[in-house]
Amino acid sequence: MPTPSPVSRPDAIDCAIIGAGPAGLTAAIYLARFHLSIRMFDCGSSRAAMIPRTHNHAGYPGGIAGTDLLARMHEQARDFGATCEAATVTAIERAGDDFVVRTDGATLAARTVLLATGVVNHRPRGLDDATHDAALARGLLRYCPICDGYEVTDRRVGVIGTSRHGMREALFLRGYTADVTLIAPDSDHDLDDSCLDALDRAGVQRVDGPCGDYRIAGDRFVIRTAAGEMAFDSVYPALGSRIRSELAVAAGARASEDGCLEVDDHQRTSVPGLFAAGDVVKGLDQISHAMGEAGVAATTIRNLLDERRPIRR
Ligand SMILES: Cc1cc2nc3c(=O)[nH]c(=O)nc-3n(C[C@H](O)[C@H](O)[C@H](O)COP(=O)(O)OP(=O)(O)OC[C@H]3O[C@@H](n4cnc5c(N)ncnc54)[C@H](O)[C@@H]3O)c2cc1C
């Protein structure tokens, strides 16, 4: 006896994309070009929009601002009929083989869902938004050594963080400059002997916290530490991030302890029909990786839907 094909609600769209960063937008371009019906929602907080100018994203000699890259991707998606709706998705619920997706203003049925909601970096406590944004725009504050460590080659760099995570970030940056200081965010450092040994061998300075009173002075970012005020060419907070996977986890998807969604080689979460791509998935938090995962997810979604009901036949 053949397995009956899953029956979708007649009004169900093919895929709801949650998040319009590099991952969600790449998926939108692919899915629209597969002749699938999609809706894409975004609440306006892409990490890519925080990038003053990326120099490691291939294909842009001279670099490109994150907002410009996103604008180009939106334009490309629109060329194929994929537009983005400004809305926060508040729930994804399973409904038979479909999903019900709730936004702050509407409810829709979708045969598949792609979660591309990214992560949010923890900021140094007490750093006001205006100083944060001004420092970020000028490269005095940075969040991604893989992305822009090159730009701090031989400069004076501070890393706000401690424990193994802070140590790793400081050691990574040591590959660019000999002048790296690891600053404990709250009080004393929390570093075991192996961390202390690794930092000593690399010549990374250590300063206790609490740190605060952040300000821009000329071309430097100034921080008050337990050792007094210190000025740096660039400071990297290494304070971890919040993984925006709650919607998928609430729908039953498995995630790691820190909240990153678990996916297989085809970007399938543990919930059938629910896919994930980009920073929200465990892996390299980079634009190229987000785009690659989204291409894989979109193609798998296309093939799954075609199996259920052949496309355009
Ligand atoms: C300062 C900085 C510099 C960086 N520089 C580089 C660089 O040079 N090169 C590089 O490769 N990478 C860089 N990165 C990393 C890069 O920005 C991320 O890897 C990339 O943006 C990940 O794409 P994404 O689509 O997974 O997530 P995001 O770009 O964060 O997009 C996620 C989207 O989901 C939306 N969203 C979240 N929750 C909801 C919800 N409930 N409902 C609706 N929408 C929702 C958000 O509004 C957001 O637009 C940098 C990051 C930072 C912070």
The ligand as an SDF file (V2000), in Angstrom:
LIG
                    3D

 53 58  0  0  0  0  0  0  0  0999 V2000
   30.1130   44.3030   13.8130 C   0  0  0  0  0  0  0  0  0  0  0  0
   30.0370   43.0540   12.9780 C   0  0  0  0  0  0  0  0  0  0  0  0
   30.8770   42.9160   11.8910 C   0  0  0  0  0  0  0  0  0  0  0  0
   30.8260   41.7660   11.1050 C   0  0  0  0  0  0  0  0  0  0  0  0
   31.6550   41.6970   10.0200 N   0  0  0  0  0  0  0  0  0  0  0  0
   31.5530   40.6280    9.1950 C   0  0  0  0  0  0  0  0  0  0  0  0
   32.3810   40.5390    8.0330 C   0  0  0  0  0  0  0  0  0  0  0  0
   33.1730   41.4330    7.7390 O   0  0  0  0  0  0  0  0  0  0  0  0
   32.2840   39.4140    7.2730 N   0  0  0  0  0  0  0  0  0  0  0  0
   31.4100   38.3930    7.5820 C   0  0  0  0  0  0  0  0  0  0  0  0
   31.3520   37.4020    6.8540 O   0  0  0  0  0  0  0  0  0  0  0  0
   30.6070   38.4760    8.6620 N   0  0  0  0  0  0  0  0  0  0  0  0
   30.6480   39.5490    9.4710 C   0  0  0  0  0  0  0  0  0  0  0  0
   29.8500   39.6120   10.5820 N   0  0  0  0  0  0  0  0  0  0  0  0
   28.9310   38.4770   10.8660 C   0  0  0  0  0  0  0  0  0  0  0  0
   27.6870   38.5680    9.9660 C   0  0  0  0  0  0  0  0  0  0  0  0
   27.0540   39.8070   10.2030 O   0  0  0  0  0  0  0  0  0  0  0  0
   26.7520   37.4240   10.2840 C   0  0  0  0  0  0  0  0  0  0  0  0
   27.4330   36.1860   10.1890 O   0  0  0  0  0  0  0  0  0  0  0  0
   25.5590   37.4160    9.3200 C   0  0  0  0  0  0  0  0  0  0  0  0
   24.8420   38.6170    9.4010 O   0  0  0  0  0  0  0  0  0  0  0  0
   24.6500   36.2240    9.6120 C   0  0  0  0  0  0  0  0  0  0  0  0
   23.5260   36.2760    8.7900 O   0  0  0  0  0  0  0  0  0  0  0  0
   22.1300   35.6970    9.2900 P   0  0  0  0  0  0  0  0  0  0  0  0
   21.1930   35.9000    8.1440 O   0  0  0  0  0  0  0  0  0  0  0  0
   22.2970   34.3420    9.8570 O   0  0  0  0  0  0  0  0  0  0  0  0
   21.7140   36.5980   10.5470 O   0  0  0  0  0  0  0  0  0  0  0  0
   21.4010   38.1620   10.6230 P   0  0  0  0  0  0  0  0  0  0  0  0
   22.1460   38.9320    9.6080 O   0  0  0  0  0  0  0  0  0  0  0  0
   21.6170   38.5630   12.0430 O   0  0  0  0  0  0  0  0  0  0  0  0
   19.8640   38.2520   10.2480 O   0  0  0  0  0  0  0  0  0  0  0  0
   18.8800   37.7040   11.0780 C   0  0  0  0  0  0  0  0  0  0  0  0
   17.5850   38.4350   10.8010 C   0  0  0  0  0  0  0  0  0  0  0  0
   16.5000   37.7720   11.4960 O   0  0  0  0  0  0  0  0  0  0  0  0
   15.5910   38.7570   11.9110 C   0  0  0  0  0  0  0  0  0  0  0  0
   14.7870   38.2030   13.0180 N   0  0  0  0  0  0  0  0  0  0  0  0
   15.2230   37.6710   14.1910 C   0  0  0  0  0  0  0  0  0  0  0  0
   14.2010   37.2300   14.9360 N   0  0  0  0  0  0  0  0  0  0  0  0
   13.0720   37.4870   14.2170 C   0  0  0  0  0  0  0  0  0  0  0  0
   11.6830   37.2760   14.4480 C   0  0  0  0  0  0  0  0  0  0  0  0
   11.2220   36.6660   15.5500 N   0  0  0  0  0  0  0  0  0  0  0  0
   10.8020   37.6980   13.5060 N   0  0  0  0  0  0  0  0  0  0  0  0
   11.2270   38.3090   12.3710 C   0  0  0  0  0  0  0  0  0  0  0  0
   12.5470   38.5210   12.0980 N   0  0  0  0  0  0  0  0  0  0  0  0
   13.4470   38.1100   13.0050 C   0  0  0  0  0  0  0  0  0  0  0  0
   16.4430   39.9580   12.3090 C   0  0  0  0  0  0  0  0  0  0  0  0
   15.7290   41.1640   12.1970 O   0  0  0  0  0  0  0  0  0  0  0  0
   17.5950   39.8740   11.2920 C   0  0  0  0  0  0  0  0  0  0  0  0
   17.4050   40.7580   10.1930 O   0  0  0  0  0  0  0  0  0  0  0  0
   29.8930   40.7300   11.4170 C   0  0  0  0  0  0  0  0  0  0  0  0
   29.0450   40.8640   12.5150 C   0  0  0  0  0  0  0  0  0  0  0  0
   29.1090   42.0100   13.2950 C   0  0  0  0  0  0  0  0  0  0  0  0
   28.1700   42.1600   14.4650 C   0  0  0  0  0  0  0  0  0  0  0  0
  1  2  1  0
  2  3  1  0
  2 52  2  0
  3  4  2  0
  4  5  1  0
  4 50  1  0
  5  6  2  0
  6  7  1  0
  6 13  1  0
  7  8  2  0
  7  9  1  0
  9 10  1  0
 10 11  2  0
 10 12  1  0
 12 13  2  0
 13 14  1  0
 14 15  1  0
 14 50  1  0
 15 16  1  0
 16 17  1  0
 16 18  1  0
 18 19  1  0
 18 20  1  0
 20 21  1  0
 20 22  1  0
 22 23  1  0
 23 24  1  0
 24 25  2  0
 24 26  1  0
 24 27  1  0
 27 28  1  0
 28 29  2  0
 28 30  1  0
 28 31  1  0
 31 32  1  0
 32 33  1  0
 33 34  1  0
 33 48  1  0
 34 35  1  0
 35 36  1  0
 35 46  1  0
 36 37  1  0
 36 45  1  0
 37 38  2  0
 38 39  1  0
 39 40  1  0
 39 45  2  0
 40 41  1  0
 40 42  2  0
 42 43  1  0
 43 44  2  0
 44 45  1  0
 46 47  1  0
 46 48  1  0
 48 49  1  0
 50 51  2  0
 51 52  1  0
 52 53  1  0
M  END
$$$$
